[in-house]
Each structure stands twice: as structure tokens, then as C-alpha cells.
Amino acid sequence: MTVASLLPSRAEWKPALRAPGADLLAGLVVALVALPLALGFGISSGLGAAAGLATAVVAGALAAVFGGSRFQVSGPTGAMTVVLVPIFHRHGASGVLAVGLLAGLVLVVLAVAGVGRAVRYMPAPVIEGFTAGIAVVIALQQFPSALGIAHAHGEKVWQSAWDAVRQFASGPHWMSLAVALLVAAVLLIGGRYLPKLPFALLAVALATVAAKLFHLDVALIGTIPSGLQAPTLGFVHLDQLGSLLAPALAVAALAALESLLSATAADSMAVGTRHNPDRELFGQGLANIAAPLFGGVPATGAIARTAVNVRSGARTRLAALTHALVLAAIIYLASGLVAWIPLAALAGVLLATTVRMVETASLAAIARASRGDAAIMAITFVVTVAMDLVTAVAVGVGIAVLLALRSVAKEARLQQIPLDDADHLAEEHRLLHDHIVAYRLDGPLFFAAAHRFLLELAELSDVRVVILRMSHLTALDTTGALTLEDAVGKLEHRGITVLLSGLREDHRRRLAAIGALPGAGHLFEHTPDAIAVARALVSSPAESSPR
């Protein structure tokens, strides 16, 4: 994959320039939805509201231009916030910015390496499990702001949420809770009946006006810069880069996964579109390299905002770019108004977002599909909430792979097949029946099925010749080849001759590579030739080998 193939072309912007109206309107709608989310996720990450806005502007613009989906809207997300919170507590704000920069570099490398297409192999139970887990974690993150608790302690999100509940119980702050619940209710009810209206912005605006007019006792966002900061690399400390590499890889993995899933969802919502996964990683990489320079947190493609973009009539990348430009205008022209927004109102927006994230129909369908899929989904969910998202995906995929291997291994069979004895006398029938056994190997012979294969062959007795028909063998790995060699060796040690027929060329090369290929007199292209040699062997007791 060359860098030139990942760069945007002039042709993809021609439709936007010919008829920009629909894209400009869609971009404005998305910006109104994204504003409270950018503020809320910036605050939740620990770096503040200004960091969330900087991310939405810088990363949103670059990903719109260089990304692989014409509908993708990028910015700070709840899933990324889940990963950033422990990084902030351990390494501070500079650590989060450095992690974002390193993650961006990793994403560019992944794009050039062409690994973007790997997301298609992600199991559905894992995706649904961590999506539901993310929703719960985001909701738990909002407990302190929704309950009016300034400082909640705990290394894990659920621990800080529990500490916020404990503090609230000892000294309730009902006004913050009321604001959060009312905002969430407006979003959920209004969004159900009038989905095209930006209820998130309307609810936050009403809460801000009420807090100002009635002097409500609620915490506010406070002053934010009236513009983006000048780009700087002052947050990079060379002595810290070693300890930040593992978190950067986790952030890069999450950014790649969430962005590609979001782009795939956009494809399903729009007719006749298909994103370029490697270019999407490239665009997200550039976005994450640039955002920290302006004080922004790591970004990903945002599924909710991307869906709003598609449903608002977006046609080209201009819509996502317009969303970033509108947010930039708000930073420079209306930062004073943003300072008066209650934190509890943003918590309400995010609480409503978590409710919308959970697709109960999909969860129920997977739970009904099989016990294995239900277990994968449940374990991924629990690990997401209890630990972190990247660990959850690794565990979920690991379990899914093991179950898949177990299922495939069950398809491998060692089946005895009858010999064609139609042209022989009854006495010879008995001779063949007593001394020759033919087996057909069906399916894959790999490490998950090899041990059972060896056990089945080891049970043979009172047999002089074994014919293994290999033409139906679909896969043979090194473990399977070694097991086959071991089984043949054990049988020959007991005086049983083993003949192989129908061996595929790739399987022949693998057996030859490990020194397990039988001699030419034991290999046959066709099974009837092997049967003829076996008959000759049992008819001539003095001979022990066809050679």
C-alpha cells in the first residue's frame, strides 16, 4: 500500500462543489448535536471542555478530508474516554496528549500496512458485548456530575461512580440530579417523536438559561479559551515515551476498531456506498497526530454523529467538514456562552446517549443464537465494565477463536469406508475384511483435532494394511502433519503398512518439509491403486512392503 493511494482526490469533491446545499445543512445539524457531546467527553476525559472542542474541530476536519468514508464524523467519543481516564490519572494531561500523538503514528503505519480490512473478521457477539459495556461505563462516568459531586475517588470507573453515590447519600444535591434527569428525559422523549430536531442542544440551552435566570446551585463548565491554542509539542517528554507506548497501542487499537465499525455502519445506512478501510485508518491517524498539538484528546469515528449526518441528508465529505467549521466558529464567537452550561446538563446528554447506544433487539438475537455467542457477549460486557475496552475485545476475540476452533475441529472425521470387492470370491472378501482397513479423512486436520485423530488410529488391531484416503482433507497444519507422522510410525512399528492416496500438493509439501512424507511406494494418486497394492500385500504373506 503506497501513501499516494491513501490521499484524497479532486474528483471526490466535485459533487460537493456542484450542489453544496444538502451537505452544508447536514453539517450544521451534526454540529448542533456534536457540541454538547464534545464538551461532555472533553470534561469526562479529564482535560476539560476546551480539549473536547479542539478535538472535534481539528480531528473532525482532518478525518473528513483524509478519511476513507464520505459520511464519517470524527471527534471525542465515550469509548475513547473510557480508555483515557486511567491514562490521565496515571500520566496527567501531557501523557494523554502524547498518547494521542503516538496512537496517530501507529494508525498511519497500520494504514500503509493495509490492515484496515481485518475489522470484517470481528465477531458480532464481541461487538455487541463491548458496545453495551461502553454504554454502561459512560453512564457510570456521569454519576459525579449528575449527583453534584466535585471529587469522586476510584481507580476504575465503577469505583468512582460508587464513591459519588456514597457522597451523595451523605449529603444529597438534588438540583444537579434534577437537571441531569430532565435533560436526559427531554432527549429520549423528544428524540423518539421528533428525531430530526437537535434536542441535545435545545435541552442544554434551556438548562443553561434556567441556571442563569434562577441562580440554580449547580456546577458550571467555567471559562474556556476563545480560540484554539497555538500548536505545540511541549507535552512530549522523551523520558516518558517508553511508559506511554502500551497505552498508545491500546488507544490506536480502539481508534481503528471504532472508526471502522462506524464507517461500516454508515455504509449500511446509505445506498451504494463503501468506505476504504485503509484510507480511514490513514485519516484517523493524521487526525490523532494533529489534535494533541492543539490540546485535543485522541479521536475516533463517532457512530452516533455519523448516523445523524447520514440521516440529515449528507452526500459528500463536505458535511463532516462543515460540522468541524461550525464548531470552530462557536469556539471563537461564543465561548463566553459555553462557560455558563451546567455540568449536570452535559451529564444528562451523555446518559441519554448511553440509552440509545444499546440495541436490545441485537442483544436478544445473539443471546438466542447459541450459548457460545451469548457467553462471548456476556464476558466481553463484564470485562469492559470491570477492566477496560481493549482487554475486553482481546478476551472476547480470544474466546470466540477458541469456540470457532472447537466447532471446526468437530468437523474433522476419520471415517471407515468399504472396499470395492465386487469382483472377488467370498474367501477373498473375508481376507480383505480381516486384514485391510480404509479410512477417509474429512475436514481439517489441525492442532485442535489432531489428538482425537491419533487416538482413533491407535485403536486399530488385527489389521495388516491401512489405507488413508486424503482427498477430502481440507486443511493440514504442522501439528496435524506431525500427528499423522506419529500415527503412521506407531502403526508401522506394529507391523501395519500404511498407504496414502489422494494427497493434495500443498499437503504433500508440508509433510515433506517436516520429513513426514512416506516413500513413493506408499503414496498413490488414486485410491483404487492403493487398494490393489493392499490386496497384493495380504495375498503375499512373505512380503511386508510393496517396495
PETA-V749455 format. One record per backbone hydrogen bond with DSSP energy under -0.5 kcal/mol. NH is the residue of the N-H (numbers start at 0). CO is the residue of the C=O. E is the energy in kcal/mol with one decimal. If there is no record, write none. Layout:
nh: (NH;NH)
co: (CO;CO)
e: (E;E)
This chain:
nh: (5;6;11;12;13;13;14;16;17;18;23;24;25;26;27;28;29;30;31;32;33;34;35;36;37;38;39;40;41;42;43;44;45;45;46;47;51;52;53;54;55;56;57;58;59;60;61;62;63;64;65;66;74;80;81;82;83;84;85;86;87;88;89;90;91;94;95;96;97;98;99;100;101;102;103;104;105;106;107;108;109;110;111;112;113;113;114;117;118;119;120;121;126;127;128;129;130;131;132;133;134;135;136;137;138;139;140;141;141;142;145;146;147;148;149;159;160;161;162;163;164;165;166;167;168;169;170;176;177;178;179;180;181;182;183;184;185;186;187;188;189;190;191;192;193;196;198;201;202;203;204;205;206;207;208;209;210;211;212;213;215;217;220;221;226;228;231;235;236;237;239;240;240;243;244;244;247;248;249;250;251;252;253;254;255;256;257;258;259;260;261;262;263;264;265;266;267;268;269;272;275;276;279;280;281;282;283;284;285;286;287;288;289;290;291;292;293;293;294;295;296;299;301;302;305;306;307;308;309;310;311;312;313;318;320;321;322;323;324;325;326;327;328;329;330;331;332;333;337;338;339;340;342;343;344;345;346;347;348;349;350;351;352;353;354;355;356;357;358;359;362;363;364;365;366;367;368;369;373;374;375;376;377;378;379;380;381;382;383;384;385;386;391;392;393;394;395;396;397;398;399;400;401;402;403;404;405;406;407;408;409;410;410;411;411;412;414;414;415;416;420;423;428;429;430;431;432;433;434;435;436;437;438;439;440;441;441;442;444;445;448;449;450;452;453;454;455;456;457;458;458;459;463;464;465;466;467;467;468;468;469;469;472;473;473;474;476;480;481;482;483;484;485;486;487;488;489;490;491;492;493;493;494;495;496;496;498;499;500;501;502;507;508;509;510;511;512;513;514;515;516;521;522;523;528;529;530;531;532;533;534;535;536;537;538;539;539;542)
co: (2;3;8;9;9;10;10;12;13;14;19;20;21;22;23;24;25;26;27;28;29;30;31;32;33;34;35;36;37;38;39;40;41;42;41;41;47;48;49;50;51;52;53;54;54;56;57;58;59;60;61;62;299;76;77;78;79;80;81;82;83;84;85;86;87;90;91;92;93;94;95;96;97;98;99;100;101;102;103;104;105;106;107;108;109;110;109;114;115;116;117;118;122;123;124;125;126;127;128;129;130;131;132;133;134;135;136;137;138;139;141;142;144;143;147;155;156;157;158;159;160;161;162;163;164;165;166;172;173;174;175;176;177;178;179;180;181;182;183;184;185;186;187;188;189;193;196;197;198;199;200;201;202;203;204;205;206;207;208;209;210;215;340;338;224;293;292;232;234;235;236;236;237;239;240;241;243;244;245;246;247;248;249;250;251;252;253;254;255;256;257;258;259;260;261;262;263;264;265;269;67;274;275;276;277;278;279;280;281;282;283;284;285;286;287;289;289;290;291;290;50;74;72;300;301;302;303;304;305;306;307;309;308;315;316;317;318;319;320;321;322;323;324;325;326;327;328;329;333;334;336;337;218;218;341;341;342;343;344;345;346;347;348;349;350;351;352;353;356;357;358;359;360;361;362;363;364;365;369;370;371;372;373;374;375;376;377;378;379;380;381;382;387;388;389;390;391;392;393;394;395;396;397;398;399;400;401;402;403;404;405;406;407;407;408;441;412;439;413;437;418;420;424;425;426;427;428;429;430;431;464;416;466;414;468;412;439;471;474;443;445;445;446;448;449;450;451;452;453;454;455;456;434;434;496;436;465;498;438;466;467;500;469;442;471;442;444;476;477;478;479;480;481;482;483;484;485;486;487;488;489;490;491;490;463;494;465;521;467;523;523;503;504;505;506;507;508;509;511;510;510;518;519;499;525;525;526;527;528;529;530;531;532;533;534;535;536;539)
e: (-1.4;-1.0;-0.5;-1.4;-0.6;-0.9;-0.5;-1.9;-1.9;-1.8;-2.5;-2.1;-2.3;-2.5;-1.8;-2.1;-2.5;-2.0;-1.9;-1.7;-2.9;-2.0;-0.6;-0.8;-3.3;-2.2;-2.6;-3.0;-1.9;-2.1;-2.5;-1.9;-0.7;-1.0;-0.8;-1.5;-1.4;-2.1;-2.5;-2.1;-2.2;-2.2;-2.6;-1.4;-1.1;-1.9;-2.3;-2.6;-1.4;-1.7;-3.0;-2.0;-2.2;-2.0;-1.9;-1.0;-2.2;-2.1;-0.6;-0.8;-2.8;-2.2;-1.7;-3.1;-1.9;-0.8;-1.6;-2.1;-2.4;-2.3;-2.1;-2.0;-2.5;-2.8;-2.1;-1.8;-2.2;-2.4;-1.9;-2.0;-2.5;-2.2;-2.4;-2.2;-0.7;-0.9;-2.0;-1.8;-1.2;-1.3;-1.9;-1.9;-1.8;-2.6;-2.2;-2.5;-1.9;-2.2;-2.0;-2.7;-1.9;-1.8;-2.5;-3.0;-2.1;-2.5;-2.2;-0.9;-0.8;-1.2;-2.9;-2.2;-0.8;-3.2;-0.6;-2.1;-2.4;-1.9;-2.1;-2.2;-2.2;-2.4;-2.5;-2.5;-2.3;-1.4;-1.4;-1.3;-2.6;-2.4;-2.3;-2.4;-2.5;-2.4;-2.2;-2.4;-2.4;-2.1;-2.4;-2.7;-2.3;-2.1;-0.9;-1.5;-3.1;-1.5;-2.1;-2.1;-2.9;-2.0;-2.5;-2.5;-2.4;-2.3;-2.4;-2.6;-2.4;-1.9;-2.8;-2.5;-1.0;-2.0;-2.1;-2.3;-0.8;-0.6;-1.6;-1.8;-0.6;-0.5;-2.2;-0.7;-0.7;-1.2;-0.8;-0.7;-2.2;-2.2;-2.0;-2.5;-2.7;-2.4;-2.2;-2.9;-2.5;-2.4;-3.0;-2.0;-2.3;-2.2;-2.3;-2.4;-2.1;-2.3;-2.1;-1.9;-1.7;-1.2;-1.5;-0.8;-2.1;-0.7;-2.2;-1.9;-1.9;-2.7;-2.5;-2.3;-2.4;-2.3;-2.2;-1.6;-2.1;-2.6;-0.7;-0.8;-0.8;-1.3;-1.7;-2.8;-0.6;-2.0;-3.0;-0.7;-2.5;-2.4;-2.0;-2.1;-2.2;-2.6;-1.4;-1.6;-1.9;-1.2;-2.1;-2.6;-2.0;-1.5;-2.0;-2.6;-1.8;-1.9;-2.0;-1.9;-2.0;-2.0;-2.3;-2.7;-1.6;-1.4;-1.3;-1.7;-2.6;-0.5;-0.5;-1.3;-2.2;-2.0;-1.9;-2.2;-2.3;-2.2;-1.9;-2.0;-1.4;-1.7;-1.4;-0.9;-0.6;-1.0;-2.1;-2.6;-2.3;-2.3;-2.3;-1.9;-1.3;-1.1;-2.1;-2.3;-2.4;-2.4;-2.4;-2.7;-2.4;-2.2;-2.5;-2.6;-2.1;-2.0;-2.9;-2.7;-1.9;-2.6;-2.4;-2.8;-3.0;-2.9;-2.3;-2.6;-2.4;-2.6;-2.2;-2.6;-2.3;-2.8;-2.3;-2.3;-2.8;-2.9;-1.4;-0.6;-1.3;-0.5;-1.2;-2.3;-0.6;-2.3;-0.5;-2.4;-1.2;-1.7;-2.0;-2.0;-2.0;-2.9;-2.7;-2.3;-1.6;-2.4;-2.4;-0.5;-3.4;-3.0;-2.3;-2.5;-0.7;-1.5;-3.5;-0.7;-2.0;-1.8;-0.5;-1.6;-2.2;-2.0;-2.1;-2.0;-2.0;-0.7;-0.7;-1.6;-2.2;-2.3;-3.1;-2.8;-0.6;-3.2;-3.8;-0.7;-0.7;-3.3;-1.7;-1.9;-0.6;-0.7;-1.3;-2.6;-2.6;-2.4;-2.5;-2.4;-2.4;-2.7;-2.6;-2.5;-2.3;-2.3;-2.7;-1.9;-1.0;-0.6;-1.6;-2.4;-2.7;-0.5;-2.9;-3.2;-2.3;-1.7;-0.6;-2.5;-2.3;-1.7;-2.3;-2.4;-2.2;-1.2;-1.1;-3.1;-0.7;-2.1;-1.2;-2.1;-0.6;-1.2;-2.4;-2.1;-1.8;-2.3;-2.4;-1.9;-2.1;-2.2;-1.6;-0.8;-0.7;-1.9)
